[in-house]
Amino acid sequence: MLYQYKTKFGLGLILLSSFLLNTAFAHDPIFGQGPHVVFKNGVEVATGLETSKKGTEVENKLGLEVTYGLTGDWAMGIDIPYAIKADNGNASSGYGDAGVFTKYRFWRRDSLGLQKSAAISLKLFGPTGDKNAAPALGTGTTDSVVGLSYGYESRSWYRWASVRYRQNGTNNAGLKRGSKTRVDFVVGMRPNLTSYTEPDMVYLLELNGEFGDQATLSGNRVANTGGDEWFISPGFMWSITNFSIRGGIQLPIVSNLNGTQEKSDYRAKIGFEWHL
């Protein structure tokens, strides 16, 4: 009887731990990607502001993202951006290229206070932005991003790693922007262990790398395109029950761009999420 009681009690703790990891403590990085998916029939609504500066070009983007959980491991959604760009005294604003995406968590292992998981993802961008604006708000192409992510999520520590590959289409002028590979390594720490109903803070530090191919025009390489950049990115996630605030800033530490391109000065994000 005592053995059966201990066994049932241990199983109960594991199930409770798994529930907590999937509600209060399941997160994704700010700039990278993690394997988190919304629960079955759940809806995740996210909105926020992204800003970036590269030389004289400044871009601010307001985004609305809605995700639906088809199952406990498979989600899909839509991303609608509104962009405001300025460069050398010229400014434009309007809708950017919208995207539809899906993520499938193909592996998951739960233990007491710990969850390990991995997921694949796919995102498609359509030519919904104004490519004729100055500066342009859209690309005029259909682009795709495929990704693979891994997550280690415990009560106190997080670790993520991901790789994403973006394949860009060719516009009507014959210009094909170079494909880009992104790699991300992230560590997170929760200094204070809290319950689901209490405010929860997680601090993050990301290392983000981007490797871009040169663009081509009618099959010929375009000078001053492509190259590599690395960023160090501190951030935070504050949450309480089903609401969270996430933010961070990307600061360049290595820039190895081809030709005479402007280097990135910074990128920053602040966002709000609700799980319904």
Number of C-alpha atoms within 10 A of each C-alpha: 6 7 8 9 10 11 12 12 12 13 14 13 15 17 16 14 19 20 14 17 20 18 15 21 24 20 22 20 28 25 21 22 25 30 29 23 27 24 20 14 13 16 19 20 16 19 18 18 18 19 18 18 18 15 12 11 18 18 20 19 19 17 19 17 18 17 23 22 20 18 15 15 19 21 25 21 18 17 19 18 22 18 23 20 21 18 16 10 7 11 16 16 20 16 18 25 24 20 20 18 18 20 24 21 21 12 13 14 11 16 14 16 18 19 20 18 19 21 23 21 21 18 19 19 21 17 18 19 22 19 17 11 15 14 19 20 24 20 24 21 21 17 20 19 18 18 20 21 22 23 25 19 25 22 19 15 16 25 21 24 23 22 21 20 19 19 16 20 19 19 16 9 9 13 21 23 24 21 19 19 18 19 20 22 19 25 18 23 18 19 13 12 13 14 13 16 11 12 16 20 21 21 19 22 20 25 21 24 19 19 18 20 16 19 20 17 14 11 10 12 16 16 13 14 18 22 18 17 19 21 21 17 22 20 21 21 23 15 23 17 16 14 17 20 18 22 22 23 23 23 18 19 12 14 15 13 18 16 11 9 15 15 15 20 15 16 21 19 19 18 19 18 18 16 17 13
